[in-house]
Amino acid sequence: MRHCIALSSTARQQGYSPVGAVIVQEESIIAEAFEGEAVLPLAIAHAEMIAICKAIQQLHSMDLSSCRLYSTKEPCVMCAYLIRKTGISQVIYASPTEELGSTHSQYPILTTPLKKWFSPPEVISGVLKEEYELFFKQPSSSPH
C-alpha cells in the first residue's frame, strides 16, 4: 500500500487525484499505475483501470483471477466493472470513495453476486487509511 501512496504522489504532482494502484500476482507487482497516467484517455484514466490494462498485457490474458489489486482509494463503479470482468480475486484499499464507491455506496457492484461474472473478490478496506488520508490532506505542491 505504501507503493500505492507513492504512486498517488506522482498523480498529485501532475495535477490529478492522488490515486495509485498496483496489481500483485504471487507476491510480485506485475503492474502499477497512477491516476491520469497517459496510457488511457483522460476520462477513463483511473489508476485501477490503467493497472488492470497493464496486467492484462503483462499476462496476455483477461483472466486476472490469480491477482490482487491494491489501491489508495475504493474503486469506483467504472473500475469495479473491469475488476469483476477480469476476475481479480482480492481488492485492498486505503480510503473509501463516497457516493460512487463500489463496495459501500448504493451501487455495490464490486461485492454483488452476478450470474455472468466471476465471483465477487474479497475486499479489505482501511489498509494504511490514516497514512494515506494524512498525505491527501496536505497542501499540494503541484503547479495545477
TORTILUM-633816 format. One line per field, with one value per residue: y, x, z of N, C-alpha, C in turn; residue number from 1; chain; residue in one letter. Coordinates in steps of 0.001 Angstrom, whole numbers, plus 524288, in hexadecimal, padded with zeros to 5 digits. Example, Ala and Ser with C-alpha at 12.3 -4.5 7.8 and 13.67 -1.06 7.14 Angstrom:
# residues 2
nnorth <- (7E9C6,7F736)
neast <- (83386,83232)
nup <- (81E78,81BA8)
canorth <- (7EE6C,7FBDC)
caeast <- (8300C,83566)
caup <- (81E78,81BE4)
cnorth <- (7F31C,8001E)
ceast <- (83390,83264)
cup <- (81E78,81EBE)
resi <- (1,2)
chain <- (A,A)
resn <- (a,s)
This chain:
# residues 144
nnorth <- (7FB54,8048D,80662,808AF,8121E,81832,8184E,81DD0,8277A,82ABE,82BF2,8342B,83C24,83E0B,842BD,83CE0,834DE,82F77,823A6,816D6,80A36,7FC6C,7EFE4,7E354,7D718,7CAF4,7CF46,7D681,7E2CC,7E4FE,7EC99,7FA63,80711,814AA,81E7B,824E5,82290,82249,819CF,8163E,81C80,828D3,8298E,81F88,81CC8,81802,813CB,80933,804BE,8063A,8006F,7F661,7F4FC,7F4E1,7EBDD,7E432,7E4CD,7E1C9,7D767,7D320,7D0A5,7D148,7CD1D,7CF68,7CA46,7C629,7CE5A,7D9B0,7E625,7F21C,7FE73,80C33,810D0,80D33,805A7,80B6A,80A60,808F3,804F0,7FC09,7F5B8,7F231,7ED14,7E4DD,7E01B,7DC37,7D590,7D729,7D308,7D761,7E382,7EE0F,7F95B,806AD,81006,813E7,8165F,81F85,821E5,81C0B,812E0,8056B,7FDBE,800A4,8080D,80BE3,805FA,7FB19,7F55A,7EFC9,7E851,7E303,7D730,7D256,7CBD9,7CA2D,7CD02,7CBBD,7C6E9,7CFAF,7D785,7D5B3,7DFBE,7E90E,7F35E,80000,7FF0A,80471,80DD1,81729,81B03,81CDF,82425,82C4E,82F73,8327A,83B30,842BF,84EE7,85040,84FCA,85182,85871,859C2)
neast <- (8033E,807D5,80DCA,805EE,8029E,80B71,80AF7,801B3,804F6,80AC1,8029F,7FD42,804CB,80491,7FB43,7F227,7E80A,7EC48,7EF14,7F3AB,7F6E4,7F962,7FBB6,7FCBF,802C2,80522,80B94,8118F,8128C,80BE7,807C5,805FA,800A5,7FD02,7F366,7EE67,7F6AA,7FCDA,7F8BD,7EF07,7E37B,7E09D,7D6BC,7D4A6,7DD59,7DF9D,7E6E9,7E5CC,7E115,7E8EB,7F137,7ECC1,7EB94,7F626,7F953,7F394,7F879,80292,80112,7FC7A,7F1FE,7E46E,7E129,7E2A4,7E232,7E96D,7EDAA,7EF93,7EA60,7EF28,7EBEB,7EC03,7E274,7D4F5,7D025,7C8EF,7BBF4,7BD5F,7C78F,7C5FE,7C001,7C774,7CE54,7C7F5,7C59D,7CF4D,7D189,7D79F,7DC7B,7DD47,7DB7D,7E1A5,7E132,7E3E5,7DDDC,7D059,7C7AC,7BE9F,7B29D,7B2C3,7B7F9,7BB6F,7B8F9,7B3CF,7AC69,79FF2,7A0C2,7A59E,7ACB5,7B609,7B53D,7ABDF,7A5BE,7A560,79FF8,7A54D,7AF9B,7BC8C,7BDEC,7BB66,7C640,7CE89,7CE0E,7D5BD,7D62D,7DB02,7E5BF,7F147,7EC0D,7EBD8,7F5F4,7F5F4,7ED8E,7F177,7F9A9,7F3B0,7EE54,7F5DD,7FADA,7FBAC,80715,806A4,806F2,7FD6E)
nup <- (80000,8028D,7F9BB,7F2A9,7F6FE,7F503,7EA0A,7E908,7EC07,7E378,7DC3D,7E0F5,7E085,7D606,7D4C7,7D5B8,7DBD4,7E7C1,7E64D,7E691,7E16B,7E1E9,7DC2A,7E0C6,7DFB1,7E4C6,7ECEC,7E775,7E145,7D5EE,7CFEB,7CFEA,7D2CB,7D1C6,7D46D,7C94F,7C2EC,7B6A7,7B025,7ADF8,7A893,7AE81,7B3B2,7B727,7BC94,7C680,7D174,7D450,7CB5C,7C3D0,7C831,7C7E7,7BD11,7BA2C,7BF85,7BA3F,7B07B,7B38D,7B6FB,7AE57,7AE22,7B143,7BA4B,7C6D3,7D017,7D6D5,7DBD1,7E43D,7E754,7EB62,7F073,7F2C8,7F412,7F597,7EB64,7E0E4,7DB27,7D060,7CF96,7D569,7CEE8,7C77F,7CE29,7D1BB,7C80C,7C503,7CCF3,7D600,7E217,7EC0B,7F255,7F79B,7FEC9,80302,805CF,8064D,7FB4C,7F9F5,7F574,7EBFD,7EDC8,7EC98,7F3C0,7FD42,7FABF,7F525,7EC78,7EC3C,7E52F,7E523,7ECE6,7EBAE,7E8BB,7DBE9,7D10B,7C72A,7C86C,7CE0A,7DB37,7E605,7EA4A,7F593,7FEB3,804E7,80D2E,81166,812F2,816CD,81739,81D81,81BF7,8111C,81039,8162C,80FC5,80716,80ADA,80B98,806A5,7F8E5,7F107,7E6EC,7DAC1,7D5CE)
canorth <- (80000,80923,8074C,80B66,81781,81AD2,81934,821F0,82C64,82C2E,82DF3,83949,83FDE,83F39,84567,83930,832C6,82C41,81E1C,81331,804C9,7F851,7EA96,7DFAA,7D187,7C7E5,7D2CC,7D9FB,7E6C9,7E429,7F15C,7FEC4,80BAB,8190F,82132,8288D,820C5,822CE,814B3,8161D,821C0,82B26,8287C,81A57,81BD1,816E4,8109D,803A5,80331,805F7,7FBF7,7F19A,7F490,7F34D,7E663,7E110,7E49F,7DECE,7D1DA,7D18D,7CE0C,7D44F,7CA65,7D133,7C7E1,7C4F6,7D36F,7DD39,7EBA9,7F5C2,803CB,80FE4,81218,8093B,80617,80D7A,80682,807DD,8016E,7F719,7F287,7EFA2,7E977,7E040,7DDA7,7D982,7D1A1,7D82B,7D01F,7DA5C,7E928,7F062,7FF07,809C5,813DA,81342,81A27,8207D,820AE,81855,80E66,80096,7F9E6,80248,80BDF,8095E,802E3,7F797,7F1ED,7EC79,7E41B,7E08D,7D298,7D2D1,7C6BE,7C997,7CECA,7C8EB,7C7E6,7D495,7D6F0,7D702,7E552,7EAB3,7F917,802B0,7FDD6,80952,81218,81BFA,81CDE,81F00,828CE,83071,83148,834E8,84037,8468B,85238,84E47,85309,85194,85D8E,859D1)
caeast <- (80000,80B4F,80F38,80163,802BF,80F92,808D0,7FDC2,807E5,80BED,7FDC1,7FC35,8089D,80308,7F640,7EDC6,7E69D,7F097,7EDB1,7F77B,7F515,7FCE9,7F9A0,80091,801F2,80918,80EFE,81488,80F93,80C39,805F5,80511,7FEBD,7FB0D,7EF03,7EFAF,7FB25,7FB7E,7F850,7E99B,7E143,7E020,7D1AA,7D4B5,7E2B3,7DFD0,7EB80,7E46A,7E034,7EDFC,7F420,7EA5B,7ED11,7FBA7,7F9A0,7F199,7FCBC,806EA,7FFAB,7FA1A,7ED15,7E079,7E026,7E627,7E04B,7EDDB,7EFE8,7ED38,7EADE,7EFBA,7EAE8,7EB77,7DCE8,7D118,7CEF8,7C3CD,7B8C1,7BFB1,7CBFD,7C3E1,7BE6A,7CC11,7D03B,7C49A,7C61C,7D451,7D1A6,7DB6F,7DA89,7DD5D,7DC23,7E356,7E19F,7E4C2,7D9DE,7CB7E,7C5D6,7B962,7ADCB,7B347,7BB29,7B922,7B7C8,7B02B,7A89B,79B1A,7A218,7A9D1,7ADEA,7BA8B,7B403,7A6DB,7A621,7A2D6,7A03E,7A8C6,7B4DF,7BF5A,7BC06,7BD71,7CB47,7CEEF,7CF43,7D80B,7D660,7DD6C,7EB54,7F453,7E856,7ED7D,7FAAC,7F46B,7EA5D,7F4FB,7FC38,7EFB4,7ECC6,7FA1F,7FA73,7FE6F,80B55,805DE,805EB,7F82F)
caup <- (80000,80276,7F43F,7F06A,7F8E6,7F204,7E4CE,7E968,7EC51,7DE07,7D9F6,7E341,7DE6B,7D0A3,7D4E2,7D5B7,7E0F2,7E9B8,7E68B,7E467,7E19E,7E01A,7DBA1,7E2E7,7DEB1,7E790,7EFE1,7E406,7DE7B,7D045,7CD51,7D36E,7CFFE,7D4CD,7D206,7C525,7BFD0,7B114,7ADA8,7AC3B,7A832,7B3AB,7B626,7B99F,7BE6D,7CC15,7D2AE,7D433,7C5E1,7C12B,7CA53,7C5E0,7B784,7BA0A,7C13D,7B5DF,7ACA7,7B5D5,7B744,7A962,7AF7B,7B41B,7BF38,7CAF7,7D4EC,7DA40,7DD4A,7E813,7E602,7EFB9,7EEC0,7F712,7F49C,7F434,7E5D0,7DF6B,7D874,7CB3E,7D06C,7D769,7CA71,7C54F,7D230,7D188,7C2E2,7C4BC,7D112,7DA2B,7E697,7F0E0,7F1C2,7FC85,7FE11,807B7,80734,80356,7F777,7FC10,7F2A8,7E7AB,7EF3D,7EA98,7F7CE,80156,7F8D9,7F369,7E7D3,7EDE9,7E0C4,7E644,7F092,7EA80,7E554,7D6CD,7CE80,7C2AA,7C9AB,7D21F,7E083,7E820,7ECE2,7FB1B,7FF2B,809E1,80D11,815CF,81382,816E5,81642,82010,81953,80C0A,810EE,817F2,80AF6,803C1,80D17,80B3A,801F6,7F449,7EEF5,7E143,7D881,7D369)
cnorth <- (804E6,80A59,80A1A,8111D,81A96,81BFA,81D97,8274F,82E58,82E74,83372,83D72,8417C,8419E,841EB,8378E,82F2C,8268F,81AF3,80DAA,80119,7F334,7E6E9,7DA1F,7CEA9,7CB5C,7D664,7DDE9,7E5D3,7E8EC,7F588,80374,80FEC,81BC9,82504,826FC,8206F,81D97,8141F,81BB6,823D3,829C7,8232B,818FB,81B5C,8132C,80AC7,801B2,80286,80147,7F6D1,7F0D7,7F2C9,7ED91,7E2B0,7E083,7E13C,7D8EA,7CFB5,7CEA2,7D1E3,7D1D1,7CC07,7CEE5,7C654,7C9F4,7D629,7E2CE,7EEC7,7FB35,8075A,81149,80D63,809D7,80826,8093E,80531,803FC,7FC0E,7F382,7EF8C,7EBC9,7E46C,7DD4D,7DA78,7D591,7D270,7D605,7D33B,7E01E,7EB60,7F63B,801D0,80CD2,8132B,8179F,81AE2,81EA6,81C80,813D6,8095B,7FC7B,7FBC1,80683,8090E,80613,7FF16,7F382,7EE14,7E7B8,7E149,7DBB9,7D36B,7CDD4,7C63C,7CB5F,7CB01,7CA1E,7CD23,7D3AE,7D7AE,7DCC1,7E677,7F09B,7FB30,801A4,802DE,80E1D,81742,81E4D,81F62,82414,82D5F,832CC,83473,83A59,84453,849E3,84FFD,85206,85379,8571A,85E06,85BEA)
ceast <- (80366,80D1E,80ABB,80157,806EE,80DB5,804CB,80056,80949,80715,7FCA7,7FFE0,8073D,7FD94,7F17C,7EC6D,7EAF0,7EF03,7F1FC,7F577,7F951,7F9EA,7FE0C,7FEF0,80669,80D36,81262,810E0,81045,80A5A,80519,80365,7FD4B,7F6CF,7F0EC,7F43D,7F98E,7FBA8,7F2E0,7E7B4,7DFF4,7DB07,7D178,7DA09,7E2EC,7E45A,7EA4F,7E3B8,7E56F,7F119,7F1E9,7EBD0,7F2BC,7FC4F,7F7B8,7F5DA,8013C,805DA,7FD7B,7F4FC,7E97A,7DF32,7E43D,7E49E,7E4AE,7F050,7ECC5,7EE12,7EB3E,7EEC4,7EA7E,7E5C7,7D98A,7CFDA,7C974,7C0CD,7BAF0,7C436,7CA27,7C22E,7C31F,7CE77,7CD1B,7C54A,7CB1D,7D50D,7D5B7,7D942,7DA34,7DE53,7DD3F,7E3CF,7E211,7DFE2,7D4F1,7CAA6,7C016,7B4E6,7AE4B,7B702,7B86E,7B805,7B3A7,7AC52,7A38B,79BED,7A688,7AB50,7B250,7B90F,7AED6,7A7A8,7A2F6,7A3DA,7A489,7AE61,7B77D,7BCCE,7BE2C,7C2BF,7CABD,7D08B,7D140,7D8AB,7D93A,7E334,7EE78,7F0F3,7EA37,7F248,7F957,7F15D,7ED8D,7F7D0,7F864,7EE3B,7F113,7F961,7FDB8,802B3,80AF7,804D9,80065,7F42C)
cup <- (80000,7FCE6,7F175,7F214,7F5F8,7EC78,7E4E3,7E9D9,7E6DF,7DB67,7DBEF,7E119,7D8D6,7D04C,7D4C7,7DB41,7E2CB,7EA8C,7E3F1,7E50A,7DFB8,7DFB2,7DD47,7E186,7E15D,7EA19,7EC8B,7E172,7D8A7,7CD37,7D175,7D039,7D3D9,7D1B2,7CDDC,7C1BF,7BA14,7AE35,7AB4A,7AB7E,7ADA9,7B66E,7B8D8,7BBE0,7C460,7CD0D,7D24F,7CE9D,7C30B,7C30C,7C83F,7C027,7B6F7,7BBA8,7BCF3,7B1B8,7AE94,7B5A6,7B226,7AA4E,7B23C,7B963,7C33C,7D040,7D8A9,7DC7D,7E18B,7E632,7EB14,7ED8A,7F382,7F80B,7F33F,7EE67,7E4E6,7DC73,7D30D,7CBCC,7D24C,7D303,7C854,7C932,7D1F6,7CC69,7C26E,7C927,7D549,7DF44,7EBA2,7EFAB,7F724,7FB9A,80347,80950,803E8,7FF5B,7F8A1,7F895,7EE7D,7E8D8,7EDE0,7EEBB,7FBA5,7FFA7,7F771,7EE87,7E919,7E9C7,7E20C,7E98B,7EF8A,7E70D,7E053,7D3BC,7CA60,7C3AF,7CD66,7D764,7E270,7EAC1,7F2C3,7FB55,804A8,8099C,811DF,81698,812C2,815C3,81895,81D6C,81413,80CB5,81305,81347,807AC,805B2,80CCC,80658,7FD88,7F2B3,7E90B,7DF4B,7D644,7D71D)
resi <- (1,2,3,4,5,6,7,8,9,10,11,12,13,14,15,16,17,18,19,20,21,22,23,24,25,26,27,28,29,30,31,32,33,34,35,36,37,38,39,40,41,42,43,44,45,46,47,48,49,50,51,52,53,54,55,56,57,58,59,60,61,62,63,64,65,66,67,68,69,70,71,72,73,74,75,76,77,78,79,80,81,82,83,84,85,86,87,88,89,90,91,92,93,94,95,96,97,98,99,100,101,102,103,104,105,106,107,108,109,110,111,112,113,114,115,116,117,118,119,120,121,122,123,124,125,126,127,128,129,130,131,132,133,134,135,136,137,138,139,140,141,142,143,144)
chain <- (A,A,A,A,A,A,A,A,A,A,A,A,A,A,A,A,A,A,A,A,A,A,A,A,A,A,A,A,A,A,A,A,A,A,A,A,A,A,A,A,A,A,A,A,A,A,A,A,A,A,A,A,A,A,A,A,A,A,A,A,A,A,A,A,A,A,A,A,A,A,A,A,A,A,A,A,A,A,A,A,A,A,A,A,A,A,A,A,A,A,A,A,A,A,A,A,A,A,A,A,A,A,A,A,A,A,A,A,A,A,A,A,A,A,A,A,A,A,A,A,A,A,A,A,A,A,A,A,A,A,A,A,A,A,A,A,A,A,A,A,A,A,A,A)
resn <- (m,r,h,c,i,a,l,s,s,t,a,r,q,q,g,y,s,p,v,g,a,v,i,v,q,e,e,s,i,i,a,e,a,f,e,g,e,a,v,l,p,l,a,i,a,h,a,e,m,i,a,i,c,k,a,i,q,q,l,h,s,m,d,l,s,s,c,r,l,y,s,t,k,e,p,c,v,m,c,a,y,l,i,r,k,t,g,i,s,q,v,i,y,a,s,p,t,e,e,l,g,s,t,h,s,q,y,p,i,l,t,t,p,l,k,k,w,f,s,p,p,e,v,i,s,g,v,l,k,e,e,y,e,l,f,f,k,q,p,s,s,s,p,h)
